[in-house]
Structures are given as C-alpha cells and as structure tokens.
Amino acid sequence: MRPPIVFAKAPATSIEQLHAQLRGHWRQVIRAVMVLLSLHGLPAAQIANLLDYDVATVRRWIDRFNRHGLAGLADRPRPGRPHLGGEHLTGRITKLLARPGQWTLARLWRYLNRPRLSRRTLYRRVRLVAVWRRPKLVARGAPDRWRVVAAIAARLRALPRGAVVWGADETHVHLLPHLRAGWTLRADRPAVVTPGKNRQVTVFGAVELTTGRWVYRLGRRCAADFLHLLDEVAAAFPAAPKIVVICDNDSIHHARAVVCYLQAHPRVEVLYGARYSPHDNSVERIWAVLKAFIANTAVSWPGRLRQIHAFFRARSPDQLLATAASWTSPWLPAGYKRNFWNAA
C-alpha cells in the first residue's frame, strides 16, 4: 500500500549537489520549471521564493520565453575569456576527490598538473563540488552480521510473555577532558587545562529496551564489575520469567566467571551481537550524549565522577529511551513494543 503523504529526505551533501546541478548542468531545466509554474498562475515572487532565485531572474527568463519561445531559455554567448583551467577542470577535480586521501588545495593543484590559475580561483572551482570537513569513521562490520542479528531476533520472538530485554555496554571516561567543537568568541579561543596525570573509570550501563529503565555502575574493566551489573539488571525486575541482556563480544563478557554465573542463574541470558557492529547497540548513543555533556570541562577527579552521576540522575527513563532509540536497533523483531510492553 502506498503511503498517503511522501516527503523527500536526503542528507545535506545530496541537497548541496542538487542545488549545484540546478545552477550548473540543469540550469535550462530550472528555467523551464519557472515557465511552467508561471503558466499555472503562480506569480514571479512566489516562484522565486519556491526555487530560491531572485525575482528579477524569474521575470527575465519568463520574458525571454514569451519573446523567443523555448530557444529563449538557452544560454546566450558570453563575452570574455574562457574559464581558467579549461571547461573540464571541475570534472577533473571531482574525479580526484572521489579517490581516498587527504586532499588540500596544494595537493589538488599538483595532481591537476599545476594549472595556471591562482589558489583563490582554484578554491572557487573546488567549492562548486566539495566542502571542507572531516571524514567519519565507520565500523567495518562482520561478514555474518545479519546472520547474528537474525538469530537474536528469533530468540527474542521465542521469549515468554513478561520477559525483559536489556541492551548493555561499557565505556571509559577519563579525567583528561573530551574536546568537542563548538561556537566560541572570535577574540578568545577557549583553553582547557589538562591534568597532571590522567585517570580512567569504566562506566557499565544497561537500558531496558521498552521502558527506558536504566542501571549503571562505575568500576574497572573486568568480569567482576560486569557480573555486578547483571545482578542489578536481575534485581530491577524480580518477577520477570526471563531476563535477556544483549552486549558486544568483549572478552570480559566471555570470561569463565560470567559462564559460571549464567549457569547458576538460568533466569538471566546473555546474547552477543555481531562483531565490529557497535551501531547496533542502543547504549552507544547514551555514551555519546554523556561524553558531550562532560566535554570541554576541566574538573578534579571527584568532580568528574559527580558529573557522570549527575548526568544519569537528571534524565528520566523516557529521555534515556528517546536517546537510545532502541526501535532502530536491528536486534528487535517487528512489534517488539507490543510483545514486551507488559514486562514484569
């Protein structure tokens, strides 16, 4: 069944490329759209606002169509010398930037065989097809990821009514401040004092994937602290017939102490997600917001621990559930809210 209402959705890069094409290779198409909208009774001001053009430009192209017909929408010969670097320079720049590497203006200029144009002109030509930004790191993923995900979803569908499903993970918080980009005054660049000696604490956390119930503890990266987290998870729902904890494949989750604990507590079950797939875990999004909360702040070690506790105490289960966005995780089968909402 087709949806009744459909809106276009695209990343910012695709939108920038679309605008560039409408003012580049497809500029005659956008002029024809102006004429068609005018034929449907839209005034020039409304067309200009809709297409993000100046109203005088819209009136000029409509007037040329009225005088010369479809031929009036074509480009007229322009006086002056041709573009520096040749008409194919933009295409050559696009092909170079499609290759991986750390591209700067100087490096582009060398790979373009040192064209006779200034850095400013080269910058303008590069800006037609590119923006300056950092690349993003993407987990490589496991070859059998979807097989593992399908097995987890099948196991969750087989759980008895009233079972509870948790997502668990751990992260490290340092005394050395996390630095994040942000708006600052032009006259003064902020300075964050570094500690004389760095310290680290491991934060274990688990979120219930339907209600947003959150439990956490601070400790060391070891199996003993992970077992304490499992105890807190089990104590949060004492009447649940089954408690499932989904986590990654860290070595502490496969420790012998964890295996013995699961054998002694059959009500608790641990499922392991696919390797190299941290984006499947909803808790990762909570860690991202936590580190943004404590970023750019230089405090003492007790102050850093208080920041962690204050972050979780100030957020309700609904807020943590919205942050985790567990409904986007591929672990959960369709309709999991209906199946697991009446948790014990």
VOZA-28379 format. One record per atom (N, C-alpha, C): residue in one letter; x, y, z. Coordinates in steps of 0.05 Angstrom, whole numbers, padded with zeros to 5 digits, always signed. Last residue first. Layout:
AXYZ...
//
This chain:
A+00148-00154+00669A+00142-00158+00698A+00155-00136+00715A+00121-00118+00613A+00143-00131+00627A+00137-00133+00657N+00086-00108+00569N+00077-00115+00595N+00099-00131+00610W+00116-00102+00521W+00109-00078+00537W+00100-00086+00565F+00131-00141+00486F+00146-00140+00511F+00137-00117+00529N+00098-00138+00442N+00104-00164+00453N+00116-00162+00481R+00096-00084+00428R+00071-00098+00435R+00077-00124+00450K+00149-00075+00417K+00136-00059+00438K+00110-00074+00447Y+00161-00108+00374Y+00172-00116+00400Y+00158-00100+00422G+00146-00105+00320G+00125-00106+00340G+00135-00113+00368A+00200-00141+00293A+00178-00123+00288A+00156-00127+00310P+00255-00153+00339P+00236-00161+00318P+00214-00140+00315L+00317-00122+00351L+00290-00126+00360L+00272-00133+00336W+00367-00113+00327W+00363-00136+00344W+00334-00142+00348P+00371-00066+00299P+00363-00089+00284P+00359-00114+00301S+00345-00007+00330S+00364-00029+00331S+00354-00053+00316T+00306+00030+00332T+00322+00030+00308T+00342+00007+00308W+00284+00027+00382W+00267+00017+00360W+00283+00016+00333S+00318+00054+00416S+00321+00025+00413S+00305+00013+00390A+00339+00106+00428A+00325+00100+00403A+00326+00070+00397A+00368+00131+00469A+00377+00105+00459A+00364+00097+00432T+00337+00177+00475T+00365+00179+00468T+00375+00153+00456A+00288+00155+00492A+00289+00171+00467A+00317+00174+00457L+00305+00131+00539L+00295+00114+00517L+00295+00129+00491L+00320+00176+00569L+00340+00157+00561L+00331+00138+00539Q+00269+00199+00574Q+00290+00214+00560Q+00312+00195+00551D+00241+00160+00602D+00232+00168+00576D+00254+00182+00560P+00271+00159+00651P+00271+00136+00633P+00262+00142+00605S+00303+00224+00658S+00282+00205+00664S+00285+00181+00645R+00362+00252+00683R+00347+00242+00660R+00328+00221+00667A+00394+00265+00725A+00378+00286+00714A+00361+00277+00691R+00425+00220+00736R+00403+00227+00755R+00385+00248+00744F+00462+00220+00695F+00442+00200+00695F+00419+00207+00714F+00493+00267+00707F+00481+00263+00681F+00458+00243+00681A+00511+00259+00759A+00491+00280+00754A+00478+00276+00727H+00549+00218+00751H+00524+00213+00767H+00503+00233+00761I+00586+00247+00721I+00574+00223+00710I+00548+00217+00725Q+00600+00289+00756Q+00588+00295+00730Q+00574+00271+00719R+00625+00261+00797R+00599+00273+00802R+00585+00281+00777L+00672+00246+00770L+00653+00225+00778L+00625+00237+00784R+00694+00297+00765R+00688+00282+00741R+00668+00259+00747G+00703+00311+00818G+00684+00326+00802G+00676+00312+00777P+00743+00274+00833P+00716+00272+00845P+00695+00288+00830W+00783+00298+00797W+00773+00271+00793W+00746+00266+00808S+00765+00365+00777S+00781+00346+00792S+00769+00318+00788V+00758+00390+00709V+00750+00387+00737V+00769+00368+00751A+00745+00421+00652A+00768+00413+00668A+00760+00413+00697T+00707+00408+00596T+00706+00416+00624T+00730+00405+00639N+00698+00389+00545N+00710+00416+00548N+00708+00426+00576A+00643+00345+00559A+00664+00354+00542A+00672+00383+00549I+00601+00322+00586I+00625+00328+00602I+00647+00340+00585F+00564+00316+00544F+00556+00330+00569F+00581+00339+00585A+00588+00283+00508A+00583+00311+00500A+00576+00328+00524K+00587+00237+00538K+00613+00249+00532K+00610+00278+00522L+00531+00227+00538L+00546+00231+00563L+00572+00245+00558V+00520+00219+00484V+00509+00243+00497V+00523+00248+00523A+00549+00172+00476A+00555+00195+00460A+00545+00221+00473W+00523+00136+00510W+00551+00144+00516W+00558+00169+00500I+00474+00132+00484I+00475+00145+00510I+00503+00153+00517R+00490+00105+00439R+00480+00132+00435R+00479+00147+00462E+00504+00055+00460E+00525+00072+00448E+00516+00101+00445V+00458+00030+00472V+00472+00043+00494V+00494+00061+00483S+00441+00003+00427S+00428+00028+00433S+00443+00043+00455N+00481-00028+00379N+00475-00026+00408N+00464+00002+00415D+00495-00024+00327D+00472-00040+00333D+00463-00036+00362H+00543+00002+00325H+00520+00018+00319H+00494+00003+00324P+00584-00036+00331P+00575-00021+00355P+00549-00005+00350S+00605-00084+00304S+00579-00071+00297S+00569-00056+00322Y+00646-00121+00310Y+00651-00096+00296Y+00625-00082+00287R+00604-00179+00314R+00629-00166+00318R+00631-00141+00300A+00536-00179+00336A+00556-00184+00315A+00581-00168+00322G+00521-00194+00406G+00516-00182+00379G+00538-00188+00360Y+00501-00245+00448Y+00524-00229+00438Y+00517-00220+00410L+00461-00251+00506L+00464-00255+00477L+00486-00236+00467V+00450-00282+00567V+00466-00262+00553V+00468-00270+00524E+00399-00290+00615E+00411-00300+00590E+00426-00277+00576V+00374-00310+00676V+00389-00289+00662V+00402-00302+00638R+00354-00355+00698R+00335-00335+00691R+00348-00313+00674P+00396-00387+00715P+00384-00393+00689P+00364-00372+00680H+00449-00379+00747H+00425-00361+00745H+00412-00366+00718A+00491-00413+00740A+00478-00412+00767A+00453-00395+00767Q+00505-00402+00688Q+00496-00429+00695Q+00482-00430+00722L+00521-00350+00693L+00497-00356+00677L+00487-00384+00682Y+00567-00357+00725Y+00545-00341+00735Y+00519-00348+00720C+00601-00385+00690C+00591-00398+00715C+00567-00383+00727V+00608-00345+00651V+00596-00370+00644V+00585-00384+00669V+00635-00306+00682V+00608-00300+00670V+00594-00325+00663A+00682-00332+00694A+00664-00324+00716A+00636-00318+00706R+00705-00336+00644R+00696-00361+00657R+00677-00354+00680A+00683-00285+00598A+00701-00296+00618A+00688-00320+00632H+00657-00258+00559H+00660-00287+00555H+00677-00300+00576H+00659-00206+00574H+00633-00218+00572H+00634-00248+00567I+00712-00193+00569I+00702-00196+00596I+00674-00208+00596S+00720-00188+00514S+00730-00212+00527S+00718-00215+00555D+00662-00166+00477D+00685-00160+00493D+00694-00185+00509N+00620-00168+00440N+00637-00191+00444N+00663-00185+00458D+00562-00134+00470D+00581-00139+00449D+00599-00163+00456C+00495-00155+00491C+00520-00140+00493C+00539-00147+00470I+00434-00163+00520I+00448-00163+00494I+00472-00145+00496V+00401-00201+00565V+00420-00179+00563V+00435-00183+00537V+00339-00221+00588V+00358-00224+00566V+00375-00198+00565I+00304-00256+00634I+00318-00230+00631I+00341-00235+00610K+00243-00285+00648K+00268-00287+00633K+00279-00259+00630P+00201-00274+00682P+00209-00302+00678P+00235-00305+00664A+00205-00223+00731A+00206-00229+00703A+00214-00259+00699A+00206-00206+00783A+00185-00225+00776A+00186-00233+00747P+00248-00168+00789P+00250-00194+00803P+00229-00215+00795F+00278-00126+00757F+00253-00139+00750F+00253-00167+00763A+00325-00110+00782A+00306-00089+00773A+00279-00101+00766A+00357-00154+00791A+00342-00143+00814A+00321-00122+00805A+00381-00160+00741A+00362-00181+00750A+00345-00170+00773V+00413-00114+00740V+00393-00118+00720V+00372-00138+00729E+00447-00124+00784E+00429-00101+00785E+00407-00103+00764D+00474-00169+00764D+00458-00171+00788D+00438-00148+00790L+00500-00147+00720L+00479-00167+00715L+00462-00171+00740L+00536-00114+00747L+00515-00102+00730L+00493-00122+00725H+00568-00153+00771H+00552-00135+00788H+00530-00121+00772L+00591-00173+00724L+00572-00190+00740L+00556-00174+00759F+00623-00130+00711F+00602-00138+00693F+00581-00156+00707D+00659-00132+00753D+00641-00110+00752D+00618-00115+00732A+00685-00181+00740A+00671-00178+00765A+00651-00155+00765A+00710-00174+00691A+00686-00191+00691A+00671-00187+00717C+00730-00106+00680C+00735-00133+00689C+00709-00148+00690R+00748-00045+00683R+00741-00063+00661R+00749-00091+00668R+00720-00020+00744R+00742-00026+00727R+00733-00044+00704G+00666+00027+00754G+00685+00007+00764G+00709+00004+00745L+00600+00046+00765L+00627+00054+00758L+00646+00034+00770R+00537+00027+00736R+00556+00027+00758R+00583+00035+00747Y+00466+00029+00722Y+00495+00033+00715Y+00512+00030+00740V+00404+00023+00690V+00421+00017+00713V+00450+00020+00704W+00341+00046+00669W+00369+00048+00666W+00383+00040+00692R+00284+00038+00629R+00296+00034+00655R+00326+00032+00652G+00258+00042+00580G+00279+00061+00586G+00291+00059+00613T+00221+00005+00563T+00212+00025+00583T+00233+00046+00588T+00246-00026+00524T+00219-00018+00520T+00210+00004+00539L+00298-00041+00538L+00293-00031+00511L+00264-00024+00505E+00335-00018+00591E+00313-00036+00584E+00300-00025+00558V+00404-00010+00589V+00378+00003+00586V+00358-00018+00578A+00463-00007+00627A+00444-00024+00613A+00417-00010+00612G+00534+00004+00637G+00506+00013+00636G+00489-00007+00620F+00595+00020+00667F+00578-00001+00657F+00549+00009+00658V+00650+00057+00658V+00622+00060+00664V+00607+00037+00651T+00714+00060+00685T+00696+00046+00666T+00668+00049+00675V+00759+00114+00690V+00739+00098+00703V+00722+00085+00680Q+00824+00141+00695Q+00803+00129+00679Q+00784+00113+00696R+00869+00198+00693R+00856+00175+00707R+00833+00165+00690N+00932+00231+00682N+00905+00223+00673N+00896+00199+00690K+00963+00283+00715K+00963+00255+00710K+00935+00246+00704G+00952+00337+00711G+00980+00329+00712G+00982+00299+00706P+00901+00354+00662P+00910+00346+00689P+00939+00337+00688T+00896+00414+00623T+00899+00385+00625T+00909+00378+00652V+00848+00465+00614V+00873+00456+00629V+00873+00426+00630V+00829+00494+00556V+00821+00474+00576V+00846+00463+00588A+00812+00555+00529A+00834+00538+00537A+00825+00519+00559P+00779+00586+00473P+00779+00573+00499P+00803+00555+00504R+00803+00643+00441R+00799+00615+00438R+00800+00602+00466D+00776+00705+00431D+00788+00689+00451D+00782+00659+00446A+00749+00732+00391A+00772+00745+00403A+00788+00727+00422R+00705+00702+00375R+00727+00705+00357R+00753+00715+00371L+00678+00654+00421L+00682+00682+00413L+00707+00684+00395T+00651+00593+00394T+00668+00608+00412T+00671+00636+00403W+00614+00535+00385W+00616+00563+00380W+00632+00577+00402G+00654+00474+00381G+00631+00489+00388G+00635+00519+00382A+00682+00408+00384A+00680+00434+00371A+00654+00448+00379R+00707+00378+00443R+00688+00379+00422R+00687+00407+00410L+00747+00336+00483L+00745+00362+00469L+00725+00359+00446H+00746+00310+00547H+00739+00305+00519H+00735+00332+00506P+00800+00319+00594P+00774+00327+00582P+00771+00318+00554L+00824+00269+00635L+00832+00287+00612L+00806+00294+00597L+00797+00231+00663L+00800+00257+00675L+00808+00278+00654H+00753+00191+00622H+00779+00200+00631H+00777+00226+00646V+00713+00135+00615V+00713+00164+00619V+00739+00171+00632H+00694+00082+00573H+00714+00093+00591H+00712+00124+00592T+00637+00038+00574T+00654+00058+00562T+00673+00068+00582E+00595-00018+00558E+00612-00003+00577E+00629+00017+00561D+00527-00045+00555D+00553-00037+00543D+00570-00023+00565A+00465-00075+00538A+00486-00069+00557A+00512-00062+00543G+00395-00077+00535G+00420-00072+00519G+00441-00063+00539W+00346-00125+00554W+00364-00102+00561W+00386-00101+00540V+00282-00147+00561V+00305-00146+00543V+00321-00121+00549V+00241-00192+00597V+00253-00165+00596V+00278-00167+00579A+00178-00226+00592A+00207-00226+00592A+00217-00197+00587G+00124-00226+00586G+00134-00214+00611G+00165-00215+00612R+00120-00287+00552R+00108-00261+00558R+00117-00251+00585P+00182-00318+00532P+00155-00318+00544P+00146-00290+00549L+00215-00313+00467L+00214-00309+00496L+00186-00310+00507A+00218-00317+00413A+00211-00341+00427A+00210-00337+00457R+00236-00268+00396R+00208-00275+00389R+00199-00300+00405L+00289-00271+00412L+00271-00253+00426L+00242-00259+00420R+00309-00307+00374R+00309-00314+00403R+00290-00296+00418A+00304-00278+00327A+00289-00303+00330A+00287-00311+00360A+00340-00236+00338A+00312-00230+00334A+00294-00255+00338I+00388-00267+00339I+00379-00252+00363I+00349-00246+00361A+00389-00286+00286A+00388-00305+00308A+00378-00291+00334A+00394-00238+00258A+00370-00254+00254A+00367-00274+00277V+00446-00222+00275V+00423-00205+00281V+00397-00221+00279V+00477-00263+00252V+00476-00260+00281V+00451-00244+00290R+00467-00254+00198R+00460-00280+00210R+00458-00278+00240W+00486-00203+00192W+00458-00206+00190W+00449-00234+00200R+00543-00212+00200R+00527-00195+00217R+00497-00201+00216D+00584-00241+00178D+00560-00256+00185D+00541-00239+00203P+00626-00204+00172P+00614-00217+00148P+00587-00231+00154A+00618-00144+00211A+00625-00172+00209A+00613-00185+00184G+00645-00077+00204G+00623-00097+00204G+00633-00125+00201R+00675-00031+00207R+00677-00047+00183R+00655-00069+00181A+00648+00031+00228A+00656+00004+00234A+00655-00014+00210V+00674+00091+00205V+00652+00072+00203V+00662+00044+00210L+00690+00158+00216L+00698+00130+00219L+00674+00112+00220K+00686+00211+00169K+00676+00197+00192K+00686+00168+00192P+00728+00267+00151P+00714+00242+00145P+00704+00229+00171R+00714+00337+00161R+00729+00313+00168R+00714+00289+00159R+00710+00386+00107R+00700+00372+00131R+00717+00347+00136W+00694+00430+00059W+00716+00423+00077W+00705+00411+00102V+00662+00407-00002V+00662+00423+00023V+00685+00413+00040A+00653+00410-00074A+00664+00399-00049A+00660+00418-00026V+00640+00435-00121V+00634+00406-00119V+00641+00394-00092L+00652+00488-00117L+00629+00481-00133L+00621+00452-00128R+00700+00492-00091R+00676+00496-00075R+00650+00490-00091V+00737+00489-00133V+00733+00466-00115V+00707+00468-00099R+00733+00540-00154R+00725+00517-00171R+00720+00492-00153R+00752+00571-00112R+00724+00575-00121R+00715+00551-00138Y+00804+00551-00109Y+00786+00548-00086Y+00757+00551-00095L+00825+00569-00157L+00823+00540-00152L+00803+00535-00129T+00825+00624-00145T+00808+00614-00166T+00804+00584-00164R+00862+00624-00102R+00834+00633-00098R+00815+00623-00120R+00908+00607-00127R+00896+00590-00107R+00867+00598-00101S+00905+00621-00198S+00912+00627-00171S+00898+00607-00152L+00929+00582-00253L+00908+00597-00240L+00915+00600-00211R+00950+00541-00293R+00957+00569-00290R+00933+00584-00279P+00958+00476-00260P+00945+00494-00279P+00952+00523-00273R+00990+00427-00244R+00997+00455-00239R+00985+00474-00259N+00966+00378-00251N+00988+00385-00268N+00993+00415-00267L+00932+00364-00211L+00919+00375-00235L+00940+00385-00255Y+00965+00352-00170Y+00953+00329-00184Y+00939+00338-00210R+00976+00404-00151R+00998+00387-00162R+00986+00365-00179W+00926+00421-00134W+00940+00436-00155W+00962+00420-00167L+00916+00384-00093L+00899+00384-00117L+00913+00399-00140R+00955+00401-00056R+00957+00375-00068R+00940+00373-00093A+00936+00453-00044A+00963+00449-00055A+00966+00422-00069L+00886+00443-00023L+00888+00458-00048L+00915+00454-00061T+00883+00373-00002T+00885+00402+00003T+00887+00416-00024W+00861+00311+00017W+00862+00330-00005W+00863+00358+00005Q+00880+00253+00035Q+00878+00279+00049Q+00882+00301+00029G+00840+00200+00006G+00865+00215+00011G+00859+00241+00025P+00806+00164-00045P+00812+00169-00017P+00839+00183-00014R+00774+00197-00100R+00795+00179-00091R+00801+00185-00062A+00741+00239-00110A+00728+00213-00106A+00748+00192-00097L+00775+00280-00122L+00764+00280-00095L+00749+00254-00089L+00786+00269-00176L+00807+00267-00156L+00796+00264-00128K+00736+00278-00200K+00748+00251-00201K+00770+00248-00180T+00729+00333-00189T+00710+00313-00178T+00722+00285-00178I+00770+00355-00220I+00771+00358-00191I+00753+00337-00178R+00752+00342-00271R+00777+00330-00262R+00779+00332-00231G+00705+00374-00272G+00703+00345-00273G+00728+00331-00264T+00729+00425-00271T+00712+00416-00249T+00708+00386-00249L+00757+00426-00319L+00772+00427-00294L+00755+00417-00271H+00736+00431-00370H+00735+00404-00357H+00749+00404-00330E+00746+00481-00389E+00719+00475-00381E+00716+00448-00368G+00806+00511-00361G+00791+00496-00381G+00764+00488-00370G+00836+00544-00330G+00838+00516-00325G+00823+00499-00344L+00790+00597-00330L+00817+00588-00326L+00817+00559-00319H+00739+00602-00378H+00747+00597-00351H+00776+00588-00350P+00752+00648-00434P+00741+00624-00421P+00751+00620-00393R+00741+00720-00435R+00757+00696-00439R+00745+00672-00425G+00683+00754-00461G+00704+00749-00442G+00719+00723-00448P+00611+00744-00468P+00637+00756-00475P+00658+00749-00454R+00570+00688-00483R+00580+00707-00463R+00607+00718-00472P+00512+00670-00518P+00542+00673-00518P+00551+00694-00499R+00460+00647-00475R+00469+00664-00496R+00500+00665-00496D+00428+00586-00461D+00448+00606-00454D+00456+00622-00479A+00356+00580-00472A+00384+00571-00475A+00403+00594-00468L+00306+00601-00473L+00316+00591-00447L+00345+00581-00448G+00292+00614-00524G+00300+00636-00507G+00310+00627-00480A+00273+00568-00548A+00300+00576-00553A+00310+00598-00535L+00219+00568-00533L+00237+00550-00519L+00266+00557-00524G+00206+00638-00545G+00198+00611-00542G+00218+00594-00527H+00219+00691-00547H+00233+00674-00566H+00225+00644-00563R+00183+00720-00512R+00193+00732-00537R+00204+00711-00557N+00171+00686-00469N+00149+00699-00484N+00158+00710-00510F+00223+00674-00453F+00206+00653-00464F+00183+00665-00480R+00239+00723-00433R+00253+00712-00456R+00237+00689-00469D+00203+00728-00390D+00202+00747-00412D+00216+00736-00437I+00222+00687-00358I+00194+00686-00368I+00191+00704-00392W+00273+00706-00346W+00270+00682-00362W+00242+00678-00372R+00260+00754-00317R+00276+00755-00342R+00272+00730-00359R+00232+00736-00273R+00218+00752-00292R+00233+00753-00319V+00274+00709-00246V+00250+00694-00255V+00235+00710-00276T+00308+00751-00235T+00317+00729-00252T+00293+00714-00263A+00277+00782-00200A+00284+00793-00226A+00294+00772-00245V+00275+00748-00155V+00251+00752-00171V+00256+00765-00198D+00327+00699-00147D+00318+00727-00146D+00294+00731-00164Y+00310+00635-00121Y+00322+00652-00141Y+00313+00681-00135D+00285+00590-00096D+00309+00603-00084D+00324+00619-00105L+00238+00569-00112L+00262+00559-00125L+00288+00571-00115L+00201+00598-00081L+00200+00569-00082L+00226+00557-00092N+00212+00651-00091N+00215+00641-00064N+00216+00611-00064A+00201+00653-00146A+00228+00659-00137A+00233+00649-00109I+00146+00643-00145I+00165+00624-00159I+00193+00628-00149Q+00128+00688-00119Q+00124+00662-00106Q+00143+00641-00119A+00142+00728-00156A+00153+00729-00129A+00151+00702-00115A+00112+00714-00202A+00141+00712-00202A+00153+00712-00175P+00053+00675-00186P+00067+00700-00192P+00097+00696-00190L+00024+00619-00219L+00039+00629-00196L+00053+00655-00203G-00005+00598-00263G-00016+00621-00248G+00000+00631-00224H+00017+00561-00294H-00003+00552-00276H-00013+00574-00257L+00056+00589-00320L+00033+00582-00336L+00010+00571-00318S+00094+00591-00279S+00081+00615-00287S+00056+00609-00303L+00111+00538-00279L+00097+00548-00255L+00082+00574-00262L+00135+00537-00330L+00112+00520-00324L+00096+00530-00300V+00177+00574-00322V+00157+00579-00342V+00132+00563-00337M+00207+00547-00283M+00197+00574-00278M+00174+00580-00297V+00221+00501-00312V+00203+00499-00289V+00191+00526-00281A+00257+00523-00348A+00232+00512-00358A+00211+00509-00336R+00298+00535-00312R+00284+00557-00326R+00258+00548-00338I+00313+00485-00297I+00300+00501-00277I+00287+00526-00289V+00335+00468-00346V+00311+00454-00335V+00297+00472-00315Q+00379+00500-00351Q+00358+00504-00370Q+00332+00490-00361R+00411+00479-00311R+00401+00506-00307R+00378+00512-00327W+00438+00431-00303W+00409+00431-00306W+00396+00459-00305H+00492+00441-00296H+00484+00427-00320H+00454+00429-00325G+00479+00489-00250G+00500+00481-00269G+00489+00468-00294R+00440+00496-00216R+00453+00520-00225R+00476+00515-00244L+00426+00444-00207L+00405+00462-00217L+00416+00489-00226Q+00474+00424-00186Q+00465+00415-00212Q+00444+00434-00224A+00474+00450-00136A+00495+00455-00154A+00488+00447-00183H+00429+00427-00112H+00429+00456-00117H+00451+00463-00138L+00447+00374-00109L+00423+00381-00125L+00423+00410-00132Q+00490+00379-00074Q+00495+00371-00102Q+00472+00377-00120E+00463+00394-00028E+00482+00412-00039E+00488+00405-00069I+00433+00347-00020I+00419+00372-00025I+00438+00392-00038S+00474+00310-00010S+00457+00307-00034S+00442+00332-00040T+00493+00331+00039T+00511+00330+00015T+00494+00327-00011A+00451+00325+00075A+00459+00352+00066A+00476+00352+00042P+00409+00270+00054P+00430+00282+00070P+00438+00309+00059A+00337+00272+00046A+00364+00268+00035A+00384+00280+00053K+00270+00262+00031K+00290+00262+00052K+00317+00256+00039A+00207+00286+00012A+00234+00280+00004A+00253+00282+00028F+00147+00255+00035F+00165+00279+00034F+00193+00269+00027V+00083+00233+00023V+00111+00227+00020V+00126+00253+00018I+00023+00206+00045I+00039+00230+00043I+00068+00222+00042P+00002+00154+00043P-00014+00176+00033P+00001+00202+00029P+00042+00100+00015P+00036+00119+00036P+00020+00143+00026R+00012+00043-00017R+00028+00068-00019R+00021+00086+00004M+00017-00024+00000M+00000+00000+00000M+00018+00025+00000
//
